[in-house]
Amino acid sequence: MTAPLPQLPPAEKYRAISDRFTATVRGTADWDAPTPVVEWRARDVVDHLVTWLPAVIEDGSDVRFAPGSSAEEDPVGAWTHLDEQIRRILAAPEVSARPHANRHTGQDRAVGAVIDEIFTGDVFFHTWDLARSSGQDDRLDPDMVHAALTGMSAMEEYLRPTGQFGEQQPVPEGASEQERLFAFLGRDPRWAPPAGSGQGRLGLGS
């Protein structure tokens, strides 16, 4: 029996979460559509993910990422290019075990542990943003949702001031645990794009 998603080894957990995000990326038709993050278009979700992690990892270790296309030009290609590199890092013990240290992640950390702790969950959360924006299935793994909500709620007084997510939003009556998670993260958990914003599945391309 497969272990719950939060309990999988880092490389397996990342692959499972990334597979879902990649499918959502490939199913996005309108890359200029609005998202639950007010200031972002759909392509900005990808831009966020492909820019911040390489900067953090390169700032604290000797691991380097090969530059690829920008999310503005080619969101599908930009995400695929980064995803392939992360998979290779996590699959190679001699790379994932390299030391990482900076003011954001602390001292004497392994590169793979940093990716697991600060990036994999971000990909998971932003899958919802992109799925809602593009009209795709936004249901996320319930074990991962539960682990994220309980863990982050317990640390709210420390996490909220960091500005890593928005202010707590109203929780609708009868909200699911997933809806409560995204309200906690500062999203309207029942956000929907305006009618005619170009939702749909067109496969590959930008």
C-alpha positions in Angstrom: 0.0 0.0 0.0 1.4 3.4 -1.0 2.1 5.8 1.9 0.1 9.0 2.2 1.6 11.8 0.0 3.0 13.8 3.0 5.0 10.7 4.1 6.6 9.8 0.8 10.4 10.4 0.4 11.1 13.8 -1.0 11.8 12.8 -4.5 8.6 10.7 -4.8 6.5 13.4 -3.1 7.9 16.0 -5.5 7.2 13.8 -8.5 3.6 13.2 -7.5 2.9 16.9 -6.9 4.8 18.0 -9.9 3.0 15.5 -12.2 -0.3 17.1 -11.2 1.0 20.7 -11.7 2.5 19.8 -15.0 -0.8 18.4 -16.2 -2.5 21.6 -15.1 0.1 23.7 -16.9 -0.4 21.6 -20.1 -4.2 22.0 -19.7 -4.1 25.8 -19.5 -5.4 27.6 -22.6 -5.4 31.3 -21.6 -2.2 32.3 -20.0 -3.4 35.9 -19.5 -6.4 34.8 -17.5 -6.9 36.1 -14.0 -6.1 33.9 -11.0 -7.1 33.8 -7.3 -3.9 35.9 -6.6 -5.3 39.3 -7.5 -2.1 40.7 -9.1 -1.2 37.5 -11.1 -2.2 36.2 -14.5 -2.0 32.5 -15.1 1.5 32.8 -16.6 2.6 34.7 -13.4 2.0 31.5 -11.4 4.6 29.7 -13.5 6.9 32.7 -13.4 6.8 32.8 -9.6 7.8 29.1 -9.4 10.6 29.1 -12.0 12.3 32.2 -10.7 12.4 32.1 -6.9 13.7 28.6 -6.2 16.8 28.8 -8.4 17.7 32.1 -6.8 17.4 30.7 -3.3 19.3 27.5 -4.1 22.1 29.3 -6.0 22.4 31.8 -3.2 23.3 29.2 -0.6 25.0 26.3 -2.5 27.2 25.4 -5.4 24.2 23.9 -7.3 23.4 25.8 -10.5 20.4 25.8 -12.7 20.6 26.1 -16.5 18.5 29.1 -17.6 15.5 28.4 -19.8 12.8 30.3 -21.6 10.8 32.8 -19.5 7.2 32.2 -18.4 6.2 35.4 -20.3 7.4 33.8 -23.5 6.7 30.1 -23.0 5.1 29.1 -19.7 4.9 25.4 -20.6 8.6 25.3 -21.6 9.7 27.4 -18.7 8.1 25.1 -16.2 9.1 21.9 -17.9 12.7 23.0 -18.0 12.9 23.8 -14.3 10.9 20.7 -13.3 13.4 18.4 -15.2 16.3 19.9 -13.3 14.6 19.6 -9.9 13.8 15.9 -10.6 17.5 15.3 -11.5 18.7 17.0 -8.3 16.4 15.0 -6.0 17.2 11.7 -7.8 20.9 12.2 -7.4 22.0 11.7 -3.7 25.4 13.3 -4.4 23.7 16.5 -5.5 20.7 16.6 -3.2 23.0 16.1 -0.2 25.2 19.2 -1.1 25.2 21.8 1.7 23.0 24.8 1.6 23.0 27.8 3.9 21.5 31.3 3.7 19.5 33.7 5.8 16.2 32.3 4.5 16.7 28.6 5.1 19.2 28.5 7.9 22.6 26.9 8.1 24.0 23.4 7.2 21.0 22.2 5.3 21.0 19.8 2.4 19.8 21.1 -1.0 17.3 18.3 -1.3 15.9 19.1 2.1 15.5 22.7 1.2 13.6 21.9 -2.0 11.4 19.5 -0.1 10.6 21.9 2.7 10.1 25.2 0.8 9.3 24.4 -2.8 7.3 21.2 -3.1 4.5 22.6 -1.0 4.5 25.8 -3.0 4.0 23.8 -6.2 1.1 22.0 -4.5 -0.6 25.2 -3.4 -0.1 26.9 -6.8 -1.7 23.9 -8.6 -5.0 25.2 -7.1 -4.4 28.7 -8.3 -3.7 27.6 -11.9 -6.5 25.0 -11.9 -9.1 27.6 -10.7 -7.8 30.1 -13.2 -8.1 27.7 -16.1 -11.3 25.9 -15.2 -9.6 22.6 -14.5 -10.1 20.1 -11.6 -8.9 21.9 -8.5 -9.3 19.0 -6.0 -6.0 18.4 -4.3 -4.6 15.4 -2.3 -6.6 15.4 1.0 -3.8 14.0 3.1 -1.5 16.8 1.9 -4.2 19.4 2.4 -4.7 18.2 6.0 -1.0 18.1 6.8 -0.5 21.6 5.4 -3.5 23.1 7.2 -2.7 21.6 10.6 1.0 22.3 10.4 0.7 25.9 9.2 -2.1 26.7 11.6 0.0 25.5 14.5 2.7 27.9 13.4 0.5 30.8 12.3 1.9 33.4 14.8 5.4 32.8 13.3 4.5 32.3 9.6 1.9 35.1 9.1 4.4 38.0 9.8 6.8 36.6 7.1 4.5 37.8 4.3 4.8 34.5 2.5 1.0 34.4 2.1 -1.9 36.8 2.5 -4.2 37.6 5.3 -6.8 35.1 6.6 -9.9 35.3 4.5 -13.5 34.5 5.5 -14.3 30.8 5.6 -17.6 30.0 3.9 -20.3 28.2 5.8 -19.8 24.4 5.3 -16.3 24.9 4.0 -14.2 21.8 3.1 -10.8 21.4 4.6 -9.3 22.4 1.3 -11.4 25.6 1.3 -10.2 26.3 4.8 -6.6 25.9 3.8 -6.9 28.4 0.9 -8.7 30.9 3.1 -5.8 30.5 5.6 -3.4 31.2 2.7 -5.2 34.4 1.9 -7.3 33.2 -1.1 -11.0 33.5 -1.6 -11.6 29.7 -1.5 -14.6 29.9 -3.8 -13.0 32.3 -6.3 -13.9 31.8 -9.9 -12.7 33.7 -13.0 -15.0 36.1 -14.8 -17.1 34.6 -17.5 -15.4 34.5 -20.9 -11.9 34.6 -19.6 -10.7 31.9 -21.9 -10.8 28.8 -19.9 -10.4 25.5 -21.5 -7.9 22.8 -22.6 -5.8 23.4 -25.7 -2.9 21.1 -24.8 0.7 22.3 -25.3 1.7 25.8 -26.1 1.4 29.2 -24.7 
